[in-house]
Amino acid sequence: MFTISLDQTENTLTISYRGRVTLDETRRCEEEVKLALTILEPHFRLIVDLTGLESMDLSCSPCLASIMERCNAASVA
């Protein structure tokens, strides 16, 4: 499971992963991040909360890499 939180006043994107995360969930997360990045200003802050993460499928790694590349392209601080 994942949640995306966007705070425009703080120019912050928070991604939280909990429980067991699957490839399908990571793909949905990637799409939500893509939309959030259209709202954020350059030099936004990114917070990734893995506190409740139990496991994540190894197959998620390409989507995670894509999320990181998108954030870099959008000028993450």
C-alpha positions in Angstrom: 0.0 0.0 0.0 1.1 3.6 -0.6 -0.1 7.1 -0.1 0.9 10.3 -1.7 0.6 13.6 0.1 1.1 16.9 -1.6 1.6 20.2 0.4 1.7 23.1 -2.0 2.4 25.7 0.7 5.5 23.8 1.8 6.3 22.6 -1.8 6.6 19.1 -0.5 5.7 15.7 -1.8 5.5 12.8 0.6 5.3 9.2 -0.5 4.5 6.6 2.2 4.8 2.9 1.7 3.2 0.4 4.1 2.7 -3.3 4.4 3.5 -5.4 1.3 3.9 -3.3 -1.9 3.3 -5.0 -5.2 4.3 -4.0 -8.8 0.7 -2.9 -9.6 0.7 -0.6 -6.6 4.1 0.9 -7.5 2.8 1.5 -11.1 -0.2 3.4 -9.6 2.2 5.3 -7.3 4.3 6.3 -10.3 1.2 7.7 -12.1 0.2 9.7 -9.0 3.7 11.1 -8.6 3.7 12.1 -12.3 0.5 14.1 -11.7 1.8 15.6 -8.4 5.0 16.8 -10.2 2.9 19.0 -12.5 1.7 21.0 -9.4 4.9 21.3 -7.5 7.4 24.2 -8.0 11.1 23.4 -8.8 13.3 22.6 -5.8 10.4 20.9 -4.0 11.1 18.6 -1.1 10.6 14.9 -1.4 10.0 12.8 1.7 9.7 9.0 1.4 8.4 7.2 4.5 9.2 3.5 4.7 8.3 3.2 8.4 5.4 0.8 7.8 7.0 -1.1 4.9 7.1 -4.9 5.4 8.2 -5.9 1.9 8.3 -4.7 -1.7 8.5 -6.9 -4.7 11.8 -6.8 -6.5 9.9 -6.2 -9.7 9.1 -2.7 -8.3 12.6 -1.5 -8.9 12.1 -0.2 -12.4 9.1 1.9 -11.3 11.0 3.2 -8.3 13.9 4.2 -10.6 11.4 6.0 -12.9 9.9 7.9 -10.0 13.4 9.0 -8.9 14.2 10.1 -12.5 11.0 12.0 -12.8 11.7 13.8 -9.5 15.2 14.7 -10.6 13.9 16.0 -13.9 11.4 18.1 -12.0 14.2 19.7 -10.0 13.8 18.0 -6.6 15.8 19.8 -3.9 
